[in-house]
Amino acid sequence: MIEAENTAISSIQNDLRTLGKKVDRMEDMLETLIDIYTDTFYVVKDEYVEKLQKIRLEGKFEEFLDLESLKRSLEED
């Protein structure tokens, strides 16, 4: 009798583990679908593109060869 109960409990535990793994996979798939769905609605406004182009054309940019050069420049200011 006890052996049959242990077998039944073991079987239920295995089923729960399997179900848990399936739920985890479903959650991952759902998150991916949500990301794909929401990304389709992002549209850059033309006015933002124009502003970025203007900044790129008129802006004064300083290039740094490495992070240390950037840090030194920031510390000097």
DOLO-399550 format. One record per residue: x, y, z of N, C-alpha, C, O, CB in turn; chain; residue in three letters; residue number from 1. Coordinates in Angstrom, 1 decimal. Each point is the difference from the previous one (the first is absolute). Glycine has a CB too. Layout:
BEGIN
<n.xx X; n.yy Y; n.zz Z; ca.xx X; ca.yy Y; ca.zz Z; c.xx X; c.yy Y; c.zz Z; o.xx X; o.yy Y; o.zz Z; cb.xx X; cb.yy Y; cb.zz Z; c A; r ALA; k NUM>;
...
END
This chain:
BEGIN
<n.xx 0.8; n.yy -1.2; n.zz 0.0; ca.xx -0.8; ca.yy 1.2; ca.zz 0.0; c.xx 0.9; c.yy 1.3; c.zz 0.0; o.xx -0.3; o.yy 0.9; o.zz -0.8; cb.xx -1.5; cb.yy -2.2; cb.zz 2.0; c A; r MET; k 1>;
<n.xx 2.8; n.yy 1.3; n.zz -0.3; ca.xx 0.8; ca.yy 1.2; ca.zz 0.1; c.xx 0.8; c.yy 0.1; c.zz -1.3; o.xx 0.3; o.yy 1.1; o.zz -0.5; cb.xx -0.1; cb.yy -1.3; cb.zz 3.0; c A; r ILE; k 2>;
<n.xx 0.3; n.yy -0.9; n.zz -3.1; ca.xx 0.7; ca.yy 0.0; ca.zz -1.2; c.xx -0.8; c.yy 0.6; c.zz -1.2; o.xx 0.5; o.yy 0.8; o.zz -0.8; cb.xx 0.8; cb.yy -2.8; cb.zz 1.6; c A; r GLU; k 3>;
<n.xx -2.6; n.yy 1.7; n.zz -0.8; ca.xx -0.9; ca.yy 0.5; ca.zz -1.1; c.xx -0.2; c.yy 1.5; c.zz 0.2; o.xx 0.0; o.yy 0.7; o.zz -1.0; cb.xx -1.1; cb.yy -2.9; cb.zz 0.9; c A; r ALA; k 4>;
<n.xx 1.0; n.yy 2.6; n.zz 1.4; ca.xx -0.1; ca.yy 1.5; ca.zz 0.2; c.xx 1.3; c.yy 0.7; c.zz -0.4; o.xx -0.1; o.yy 1.1; o.zz -0.6; cb.xx -1.5; cb.yy -1.6; cb.zz 2.5; c A; r GLU; k 5>;
<n.xx 2.7; n.yy 0.0; n.zz -1.6; ca.xx 1.3; ca.yy 0.6; ca.zz -0.3; c.xx 0.1; c.yy 0.1; c.zz -1.5; o.xx 0.5; o.yy 1.0; o.zz -0.6; cb.xx 0.6; cb.yy -1.9; cb.zz 2.7; c A; r ASN; k 6>;
<n.xx -1.5; n.yy -0.2; n.zz -2.8; ca.xx 0.1; ca.yy 0.0; ca.zz -1.5; c.xx -1.0; c.yy 1.1; c.zz -0.6; o.xx 0.4; o.yy 0.7; o.zz -0.9; cb.xx 0.2; cb.yy -3.2; cb.zz 1.0; c A; r THR; k 7>;
<n.xx -1.8; n.yy 2.6; n.zz 0.5; ca.xx -0.9; ca.yy 1.0; ca.zz -0.5; c.xx 0.5; c.yy 1.4; c.zz 0.3; o.xx -0.1; o.yy 0.9; o.zz -0.9; cb.xx -1.8; cb.yy -2.5; cb.zz 1.3; c A; r ALA; k 8>;
<n.xx 2.5; n.yy 1.8; n.zz 0.8; ca.xx 0.6; ca.yy 1.3; ca.zz 0.3; c.xx 1.1; c.yy 0.4; c.zz -0.9; o.xx 0.1; o.yy 1.1; o.zz -0.5; cb.xx -0.8; cb.yy -1.4; cb.zz 2.9; c A; r ILE; k 9>;
<n.xx 1.6; n.yy -0.7; n.zz -2.7; ca.xx 1.1; ca.yy 0.2; ca.zz -0.9; c.xx -0.5; c.yy 0.4; c.zz -1.4; o.xx 0.6; o.yy 0.8; o.zz -0.6; cb.xx 0.8; cb.yy -2.4; cb.zz 2.0; c A; r SER; k 10>;
<n.xx -2.4; n.yy 0.9; n.zz -1.8; ca.xx -0.6; ca.yy 0.3; ca.zz -1.3; c.xx -0.5; c.yy 1.4; c.zz -0.1; o.xx 0.1; o.yy 0.7; o.zz -1.0; cb.xx -0.7; cb.yy -3.2; cb.zz 0.7; c A; r SER; k 11>;
<n.xx -0.1; n.yy 2.9; n.zz 1.4; ca.xx -0.6; ca.yy 1.3; ca.zz 0.0; c.xx 1.1; c.yy 1.1; c.zz 0.0; o.xx -0.1; o.yy 1.0; o.zz -0.6; cb.xx -1.9; cb.yy -1.9; cb.zz 1.9; c A; r ILE; k 12>;
<n.xx 3.1; n.yy 0.6; n.zz -0.5; ca.xx 1.1; ca.yy 1.0; ca.zz 0.0; c.xx 0.6; c.yy 0.1; c.zz -1.4; o.xx 0.4; o.yy 1.1; o.zz -0.4; cb.xx 0.1; cb.yy -1.7; cb.zz 2.9; c A; r GLN; k 13>;
<n.xx -0.3; n.yy -0.5; n.zz -3.2; ca.xx 0.6; ca.yy 0.1; ca.zz -1.3; c.xx -0.9; c.yy 0.8; c.zz -0.9; o.xx 0.4; o.yy 0.8; o.zz -0.8; cb.xx 0.7; cb.yy -3.0; cb.zz 1.1; c A; r ASN; k 14>;
<n.xx -2.4; n.yy 1.9; n.zz -0.2; ca.xx -1.0; ca.yy 0.8; ca.zz -0.8; c.xx 0.1; c.yy 1.5; c.zz 0.3; o.xx -0.1; o.yy 0.8; o.zz -0.9; cb.xx -1.4; cb.yy -2.8; cb.zz 0.8; c A; r ASP; k 15>;
<n.xx 1.6; n.yy 2.3; n.zz 1.3; ca.xx 0.1; ca.yy 1.4; ca.zz 0.4; c.xx 1.3; c.yy 0.7; c.zz -0.5; o.xx 0.0; o.yy 1.1; o.zz -0.4; cb.xx -1.4; cb.yy -1.6; cb.zz 2.5; c A; r LEU; k 16>;
<n.xx 2.5; n.yy -0.2; n.zz -2.0; ca.xx 1.3; ca.yy 0.5; ca.zz -0.6; c.xx -0.2; c.yy 0.2; c.zz -1.5; o.xx 0.4; o.yy 1.1; o.zz -0.5; cb.xx 0.9; cb.yy -2.3; cb.zz 2.3; c A; r ARG; k 17>;
<n.xx -1.9; n.yy 0.3; n.zz -2.5; ca.xx -0.2; ca.yy 0.1; ca.zz -1.4; c.xx -0.9; c.yy 1.2; c.zz -0.3; o.xx 0.3; o.yy 0.8; o.zz -0.9; cb.xx 0.0; cb.yy -3.3; cb.zz 0.6; c A; r THR; k 18>;
<n.xx -1.4; n.yy 2.6; n.zz 1.0; ca.xx -0.9; ca.yy 1.1; ca.zz -0.2; c.xx 0.7; c.yy 1.4; c.zz 0.3; o.xx -0.2; o.yy 0.9; o.zz -0.7; cb.xx -1.7; cb.yy -2.4; cb.zz 1.4; c A; r LEU; k 19>;
<n.xx 2.7; n.yy 1.5; n.zz 0.4; ca.xx 0.8; ca.yy 1.2; ca.zz 0.3; c.xx 0.9; c.yy 0.5; c.zz -1.2; o.xx 0.1; o.yy 1.1; o.zz -0.3; cb.xx -0.2; cb.yy -1.8; cb.zz 2.7; c A; r GLY; k 20>;
<n.xx 0.8; n.yy -0.3; n.zz -3.0; ca.xx 0.9; ca.yy 0.3; ca.zz -1.1; c.xx -0.8; c.yy 0.5; c.zz -1.2; o.xx 0.4; o.yy 0.9; o.zz -0.6; cb.xx 1.2; cb.yy -2.7; cb.zz 1.4; c A; r LYS; k 21>;
<n.xx -2.8; n.yy 1.2; n.zz -1.0; ca.xx -0.8; ca.yy 0.5; ca.zz -1.1; c.xx -0.5; c.yy 1.4; c.zz 0.2; o.xx -0.1; o.yy 0.8; o.zz -0.9; cb.xx -0.6; cb.yy -3.2; cb.zz 0.5; c A; r LYS; k 22>;
<n.xx 0.3; n.yy 2.7; n.zz 1.6; ca.xx -0.5; ca.yy 1.3; ca.zz 0.4; c.xx 1.1; c.yy 1.0; c.zz -0.2; o.xx -0.2; o.yy 1.1; o.zz -0.5; cb.xx -1.4; cb.yy -2.0; cb.zz 2.1; c A; r VAL; k 23>;
<n.xx 2.8; n.yy 0.6; n.zz -1.2; ca.xx 1.2; ca.yy 0.9; ca.zz -0.2; c.xx 0.2; c.yy 0.3; c.zz -1.5; o.xx 0.3; o.yy 1.1; o.zz -0.3; cb.xx 0.7; cb.yy -2.0; cb.zz 2.5; c A; r ASP; k 24>;
<n.xx -1.0; n.yy -0.2; n.zz -3.0; ca.xx 0.2; ca.yy 0.2; ca.zz -1.4; c.xx -1.1; c.yy 0.9; c.zz -0.6; o.xx 0.2; o.yy 0.8; o.zz -0.9; cb.xx 0.9; cb.yy -3.1; cb.zz 0.8; c A; r ARG; k 25>;
<n.xx -2.4; n.yy 2.1; n.zz 0.5; ca.xx -1.1; ca.yy 0.8; ca.zz -0.5; c.xx 0.2; c.yy 1.4; c.zz 0.4; o.xx -0.3; o.yy 0.9; o.zz -0.8; cb.xx -1.2; cb.yy -2.9; cb.zz 1.0; c A; r MET; k 26>;
<n.xx 1.9; n.yy 2.3; n.zz 1.1; ca.xx 0.3; ca.yy 1.4; ca.zz 0.4; c.xx 1.0; c.yy 0.6; c.zz -0.9; o.xx -0.1; o.yy 1.2; o.zz -0.4; cb.xx -0.5; cb.yy -1.8; cb.zz 2.8; c A; r GLU; k 27>;
<n.xx 1.7; n.yy -0.1; n.zz -2.7; ca.xx 1.1; ca.yy 0.5; ca.zz -0.8; c.xx -0.5; c.yy 0.4; c.zz -1.4; o.xx 0.3; o.yy 1.0; o.zz -0.6; cb.xx 1.4; cb.yy -2.3; cb.zz 1.9; c A; r ASP; k 28>;
<n.xx -2.5; n.yy 0.3; n.zz -1.8; ca.xx -0.6; ca.yy 0.3; ca.zz -1.4; c.xx -0.9; c.yy 1.2; c.zz 0.0; o.xx 0.0; o.yy 0.8; o.zz -0.9; cb.xx 0.1; cb.yy -3.3; cb.zz 0.4; c A; r MET; k 29>;
<n.xx -0.9; n.yy 2.6; n.zz 1.6; ca.xx -1.0; ca.yy 1.1; ca.zz 0.1; c.xx 0.8; c.yy 1.4; c.zz 0.1; o.xx -0.4; o.yy 0.9; o.zz -0.6; cb.xx -1.3; cb.yy -2.5; cb.zz 1.7; c A; r LEU; k 30>;
<n.xx 2.8; n.yy 1.6; n.zz -0.3; ca.xx 0.8; ca.yy 1.2; ca.zz 0.1; c.xx 0.5; c.yy 0.4; c.zz -1.4; o.xx 0.1; o.yy 1.2; o.zz -0.4; cb.xx 0.5; cb.yy -1.8; cb.zz 2.8; c A; r GLU; k 31>;
<n.xx -0.1; n.yy -0.4; n.zz -3.1; ca.xx 0.6; ca.yy 0.3; ca.zz -1.4; c.xx -1.1; c.yy 0.5; c.zz -0.9; o.xx 0.2; o.yy 1.0; o.zz -0.7; cb.xx 1.5; cb.yy -2.8; cb.zz 1.0; c A; r THR; k 32>;
<n.xx -2.9; n.yy 1.2; n.zz -0.3; ca.xx -1.1; ca.yy 0.5; ca.zz -0.8; c.xx -0.4; c.yy 1.4; c.zz 0.4; o.xx -0.3; o.yy 0.8; o.zz -0.9; cb.xx -0.5; cb.yy -3.1; cb.zz 0.6; c A; r LEU; k 33>;
<n.xx 0.8; n.yy 2.6; n.zz 1.6; ca.xx -0.4; ca.yy 1.4; ca.zz 0.4; c.xx 1.1; c.yy 1.0; c.zz -0.5; o.xx -0.4; o.yy 1.0; o.zz -0.5; cb.xx -0.8; cb.yy -2.0; cb.zz 2.5; c A; r ILE; k 34>;
<n.xx 2.5; n.yy 0.6; n.zz -1.9; ca.xx 1.0; ca.yy 0.9; ca.zz -0.5; c.xx -0.1; c.yy 0.2; c.zz -1.5; o.xx 0.1; o.yy 1.2; o.zz -0.4; cb.xx 1.4; cb.yy -2.0; cb.zz 2.2; c A; r ASP; k 35>;
<n.xx -1.8; n.yy -0.2; n.zz -2.5; ca.xx -0.1; ca.yy 0.1; ca.zz -1.5; c.xx -1.2; c.yy 0.9; c.zz -0.3; o.xx 0.0; o.yy 0.9; o.zz -0.9; cb.xx 1.0; cb.yy -3.2; cb.zz 0.5; c A; r ILE; k 36>;
<n.xx -2.1; n.yy 2.1; n.zz 1.1; ca.xx -1.3; ca.yy 0.7; ca.zz -0.3; c.xx 0.2; c.yy 1.5; c.zz 0.4; o.xx -0.4; o.yy 0.8; o.zz -0.8; cb.xx -0.9; cb.yy -2.9; cb.zz 1.3; c A; r TYR; k 37>;
<n.xx 1.9; n.yy 2.4; n.zz 0.6; ca.xx 0.1; ca.yy 1.4; ca.zz 0.4; c.xx 1.1; c.yy 0.7; c.zz -0.9; o.xx -0.2; o.yy 1.2; o.zz -0.2; cb.xx -0.5; cb.yy -1.8; cb.zz 2.5; c A; r THR; k 38>;
<n.xx 1.7; n.yy -0.1; n.zz -2.7; ca.xx 1.0; ca.yy 0.7; ca.zz -0.9; c.xx -0.6; c.yy 0.4; c.zz -1.3; o.xx 0.6; o.yy 0.9; o.zz -0.6; cb.xx 1.2; cb.yy -2.3; cb.zz 1.7; c A; r ASP; k 39>;
<n.xx -2.8; n.yy 0.8; n.zz -1.6; ca.xx -0.6; ca.yy 0.4; ca.zz -1.3; c.xx -0.7; c.yy 1.3; c.zz 0.1; o.xx -0.2; o.yy 0.6; o.zz -1.1; cb.xx -0.1; cb.yy -3.0; cb.zz 0.6; c A; r THR; k 40>;
<n.xx 0.1; n.yy 3.0; n.zz 1.7; ca.xx -0.7; ca.yy 1.2; ca.zz 0.1; c.xx 0.9; c.yy 1.2; c.zz 0.2; o.xx -0.5; o.yy 1.2; o.zz 0.1; cb.xx -1.4; cb.yy -2.4; cb.zz 0.8; c A; r PHE; k 41>;
<n.xx 3.2; n.yy 1.0; n.zz -0.8; ca.xx 0.9; ca.yy 1.1; ca.zz 0.2; c.xx 0.3; c.yy 0.6; c.zz -1.4; o.xx 0.5; o.yy -0.6; o.zz -0.9; cb.xx 0.5; cb.yy -0.5; cb.zz 2.9; c A; r TYR; k 42>;
<n.xx -1.3; n.yy 2.4; n.zz -2.0; ca.xx 0.2; ca.yy 0.8; ca.zz -1.3; c.xx 0.7; c.yy 1.3; c.zz 0.4; o.xx -0.4; o.yy 0.7; o.zz 1.0; cb.xx -1.7; cb.yy -1.7; cb.zz -2.1; c A; r VAL; k 43>;
<n.xx 3.2; n.yy 1.3; n.zz 0.5; ca.xx 0.7; ca.yy 1.2; ca.zz 0.2; c.xx -0.7; c.yy 1.1; c.zz -0.7; o.xx -0.2; o.yy -0.1; o.zz -1.2; cb.xx 2.4; cb.yy -1.2; cb.zz 1.5; c A; r VAL; k 44>;
<n.xx -2.5; n.yy 2.4; n.zz 0.4; ca.xx -0.6; ca.yy 1.1; ca.zz -0.6; c.xx 1.0; c.yy 0.7; c.zz -0.9; o.xx 1.2; o.yy 0.1; o.zz 0.3; cb.xx -2.7; cb.yy 0.2; cb.zz 1.7; c A; r LYS; k 45>;
<n.xx 1.0; n.yy 0.3; n.zz -3.1; ca.xx 0.9; ca.yy 0.6; ca.zz -1.0; c.xx 0.7; c.yy 1.2; c.zz 0.7; o.xx 1.2; o.yy 0.3; o.zz -0.4; cb.xx -2.8; cb.yy -1.0; cb.zz -1.5; c A; r ASP; k 46>;
<n.xx 0.9; n.yy 1.4; n.zz 2.8; ca.xx 0.7; ca.yy 1.2; ca.zz 0.6; c.xx 1.2; c.yy -0.4; c.zz 0.8; o.xx 0.9; o.yy 0.7; o.zz 0.1; cb.xx -3.2; cb.yy 0.4; cb.zz 0.0; c A; r GLU; k 47>;
<n.xx 2.2; n.yy -2.3; n.zz 0.5; ca.xx 1.2; ca.yy -0.5; ca.zz 0.8; c.xx 1.1; c.yy -0.4; c.zz -0.9; o.xx 1.2; o.yy 0.3; o.zz 0.3; cb.xx -2.7; cb.yy -1.1; cb.zz 1.4; c A; r TYR; k 48>;
<n.xx 1.2; n.yy 0.2; n.zz -2.9; ca.xx 1.1; ca.yy -0.3; ca.zz -0.9; c.xx 0.6; c.yy 1.3; c.zz -0.5; o.xx 1.2; o.yy 0.0; o.zz -0.2; cb.xx -2.4; cb.yy -2.1; cb.zz -0.5; c A; r VAL; k 49>;
<n.xx 0.4; n.yy 3.1; n.zz 0.4; ca.xx 0.6; ca.yy 1.3; ca.zz -0.5; c.xx 0.9; c.yy 0.6; c.zz 1.1; o.xx 1.0; o.yy 0.5; o.zz -0.3; cb.xx -3.1; cb.yy -0.2; cb.zz -1.1; c A; r GLU; k 50>;
<n.xx 1.6; n.yy -0.3; n.zz 2.6; ca.xx 0.9; ca.yy 0.5; ca.zz 1.1; c.xx 1.3; c.yy -0.7; c.zz 0.1; o.xx 1.0; o.yy 0.6; o.zz 0.2; cb.xx -3.1; cb.yy 0.1; cb.zz 1.0; c A; r LYS; k 51>;
<n.xx 2.0; n.yy -2.0; n.zz -1.3; ca.xx 1.3; ca.yy -0.8; ca.zz 0.1; c.xx 0.9; c.yy 0.3; c.zz -1.1; o.xx 1.2; o.yy 0.0; o.zz 0.2; cb.xx -2.5; cb.yy -1.8; cb.zz 1.0; c A; r LEU; k 52>;
<n.xx 0.8; n.yy 1.9; n.zz -2.4; ca.xx 0.8; ca.yy 0.4; ca.zz -1.2; c.xx 0.6; c.yy 1.3; c.zz 0.2; o.xx 1.2; o.yy 0.2; o.zz -0.4; cb.xx -2.7; cb.yy -1.6; cb.zz -1.1; c A; r GLN; k 53>;
<n.xx 0.8; n.yy 2.4; n.zz 2.0; ca.xx 0.5; ca.yy 1.3; ca.zz 0.2; c.xx 1.1; c.yy 0.0; c.zz 1.1; o.xx 1.0; o.yy 0.6; o.zz -0.2; cb.xx -3.3; cb.yy 0.4; cb.zz -0.4; c A; r LYS; k 54>;
<n.xx 2.1; n.yy -1.7; n.zz 1.6; ca.xx 1.1; ca.yy -0.2; ca.zz 1.1; c.xx 1.2; c.yy -0.6; c.zz -0.7; o.xx 1.1; o.yy 0.5; o.zz 0.3; cb.xx -2.8; cb.yy -0.7; cb.zz 1.6; c A; r ILE; k 55>;
<n.xx 1.5; n.yy -0.8; n.zz -2.7; ca.xx 1.1; ca.yy -0.7; ca.zz -0.6; c.xx 0.8; c.yy 0.9; c.zz -0.9; o.xx 1.2; o.yy 0.0; o.zz 0.0; cb.xx -2.4; cb.yy -2.2; cb.zz 0.2; c A; r ARG; k 56>;
<n.xx 0.5; n.yy 3.0; n.zz -1.0; ca.xx 0.6; ca.yy 0.9; ca.zz -0.9; c.xx 0.7; c.yy 1.2; c.zz 0.7; o.xx 1.1; o.yy 0.4; o.zz -0.4; cb.xx -2.8; cb.yy -1.1; cb.zz -1.3; c A; r LEU; k 57>;
<n.xx 1.0; n.yy 1.3; n.zz 2.6; ca.xx 0.5; ca.yy 1.3; ca.zz 0.6; c.xx 0.8; c.yy -0.2; c.zz 1.3; o.xx 0.7; o.yy 0.8; o.zz 0.5; cb.xx -2.7; cb.yy 0.3; cb.zz -1.5; c A; r GLU; k 58>;
<n.xx 1.8; n.yy -2.3; n.zz 1.6; ca.xx 0.6; ca.yy -0.2; ca.zz 1.3; c.xx 1.5; c.yy -0.1; c.zz 0.0; o.xx 0.6; o.yy -0.4; o.zz -1.0; cb.xx -2.6; cb.yy -0.8; cb.zz 1.6; c A; r GLY; k 59>;
<n.xx 2.6; n.yy 1.6; n.zz 0.5; ca.xx 1.5; ca.yy -0.2; ca.zz 0.2; c.xx 0.2; c.yy -1.2; c.zz 0.9; o.xx -0.4; o.yy 0.0; o.zz 1.1; cb.xx 0.8; cb.yy 2.6; cb.zz -1.4; c A; r LYS; k 60>;
<n.xx 0.2; n.yy -3.5; n.zz -0.3; ca.xx 0.3; ca.yy -1.3; ca.zz 0.7; c.xx 1.4; c.yy -0.2; c.zz 0.2; o.xx 0.9; o.yy 0.4; o.zz -0.8; cb.xx -3.0; cb.yy -1.4; cb.zz -0.2; c A; r PHE; k 61>;
<n.xx 2.4; n.yy 0.4; n.zz 2.1; ca.xx 1.4; ca.yy -0.3; ca.zz 0.4; c.xx 0.1; c.yy -1.5; c.zz 0.1; o.xx -0.8; o.yy -0.7; o.zz 0.6; cb.xx 1.2; cb.yy 2.9; cb.zz 0.6; c A; r GLU; k 62>;
<n.xx 0.6; n.yy -2.8; n.zz -1.9; ca.xx 0.2; ca.yy -1.4; ca.zz 0.0; c.xx 1.1; c.yy -0.4; c.zz 1.0; o.xx 1.0; o.yy 0.8; o.zz 0.2; cb.xx -1.7; cb.yy -0.9; cb.zz -2.6; c A; r GLU; k 63>;
<n.xx 0.5; n.yy -1.0; n.zz 3.0; ca.xx 1.0; ca.yy -0.5; ca.zz 1.0; c.xx 0.5; c.yy -1.4; c.zz -0.5; o.xx -0.8; o.yy -0.8; o.zz -0.4; cb.xx -0.3; cb.yy 2.1; cb.zz 2.3; c A; r PHE; k 64>;
<n.xx 2.3; n.yy -1.6; n.zz -1.7; ca.xx 0.6; ca.yy -1.2; ca.zz -0.4; c.xx -0.4; c.yy -1.2; c.zz 1.0; o.xx -0.1; o.yy -1.1; o.zz -0.4; cb.xx 2.0; cb.yy 2.4; cb.zz -0.8; c A; r LEU; k 65>;
<n.xx -2.0; n.yy -0.9; n.zz 2.4; ca.xx -0.3; ca.yy -1.0; ca.zz 1.0; c.xx -0.8; c.yy 0.7; c.zz 1.2; o.xx -0.1; o.yy 1.2; o.zz 0.0; cb.xx 2.2; cb.yy -2.6; cb.zz -0.7; c A; r ASP; k 66>;
<n.xx -2.5; n.yy 0.6; n.zz 1.6; ca.xx -0.8; ca.yy 0.5; ca.zz 1.2; c.xx 0.8; c.yy 0.9; c.zz 0.9; o.xx -0.5; o.yy 0.9; o.zz 0.5; cb.xx -0.9; cb.yy -3.0; cb.zz -0.7; c A; r LEU; k 67>;
<n.xx 2.7; n.yy 1.8; n.zz 0.3; ca.xx 0.8; ca.yy 0.8; ca.zz 0.9; c.xx 0.2; c.yy 1.4; c.zz -0.6; o.xx -0.1; o.yy 1.0; o.zz 0.8; cb.xx 1.4; cb.yy -3.0; cb.zz -0.1; c A; r GLU; k 68>;
<n.xx -1.3; n.yy 2.2; n.zz -2.0; ca.xx 0.1; ca.yy 1.3; ca.zz -0.5; c.xx -1.3; c.yy 0.8; c.zz 0.2; o.xx 0.0; o.yy 1.2; o.zz 0.3; cb.xx 1.5; cb.yy -2.1; cb.zz -2.1; c A; r SER; k 69>;
<n.xx -2.6; n.yy 0.2; n.zz 1.8; ca.xx -1.3; ca.yy 0.6; ca.zz 0.3; c.xx 0.0; c.yy 0.4; c.zz 1.4; o.xx -0.5; o.yy 1.1; o.zz 0.3; cb.xx -0.6; cb.yy -2.4; cb.zz -2.0; c A; r LEU; k 70>;
<n.xx 1.5; n.yy 0.5; n.zz 2.6; ca.xx 0.0; ca.yy 0.3; ca.zz 1.4; c.xx 0.9; c.yy 1.2; c.zz 0.3; o.xx -0.4; o.yy 0.9; o.zz 0.8; cb.xx 0.0; cb.yy -3.3; cb.zz -0.2; c A; r LYS; k 71>;
<n.xx 1.6; n.yy 2.5; n.zz -1.2; ca.xx 0.9; ca.yy 1.1; ca.zz 0.3; c.xx -0.7; c.yy 1.3; c.zz -0.5; o.xx 0.1; o.yy 1.0; o.zz 0.6; cb.xx 1.9; cb.yy -2.5; cb.zz -0.9; c A; r ARG; k 72>;
<n.xx -2.7; n.yy 1.4; n.zz -0.9; ca.xx -0.6; ca.yy 1.2; ca.zz -0.5; c.xx -1.1; c.yy 0.5; c.zz 0.9; o.xx -0.2; o.yy 1.2; o.zz 0.2; cb.xx 0.7; cb.yy -2.0; cb.zz -2.5; c A; r SER; k 73>;
<n.xx -1.3; n.yy -0.1; n.zz 2.9; ca.xx -1.1; ca.yy 0.3; ca.zz 0.9; c.xx 0.6; c.yy 0.6; c.zz 1.3; o.xx -0.6; o.yy 0.9; o.zz 0.6; cb.xx -0.8; cb.yy -2.7; cb.zz -1.6; c A; r LEU; k 74>;
<n.xx 2.5; n.yy 1.3; n.zz 1.5; ca.xx 0.6; ca.yy 0.5; ca.zz 1.2; c.xx 0.5; c.yy 1.4; c.zz -0.2; o.xx 0.0; o.yy 0.7; o.zz 1.0; cb.xx 0.5; cb.yy -3.1; cb.zz -0.3; c A; r GLU; k 75>;
<n.xx 0.0; n.yy 2.7; n.zz -1.9; ca.xx 0.6; ca.yy 1.3; ca.zz -0.2; c.xx -1.1; c.yy 1.1; c.zz 0.0; o.xx 0.3; o.yy 1.1; o.zz 0.4; cb.xx 1.5; cb.yy -2.2; cb.zz -1.8; c A; r GLU; k 76>;
<n.xx -3.0; n.yy 0.8; n.zz 1.0; ca.xx -1.1; ca.yy 0.9; ca.zz 0.0; c.xx -0.5; c.yy 0.3; c.zz 1.3; o.xx -0.9; o.yy 0.7; o.zz 0.2; cb.xx 0.3; cb.yy -1.4; cb.zz -2.5; c A; r ASP; k 77>;
END
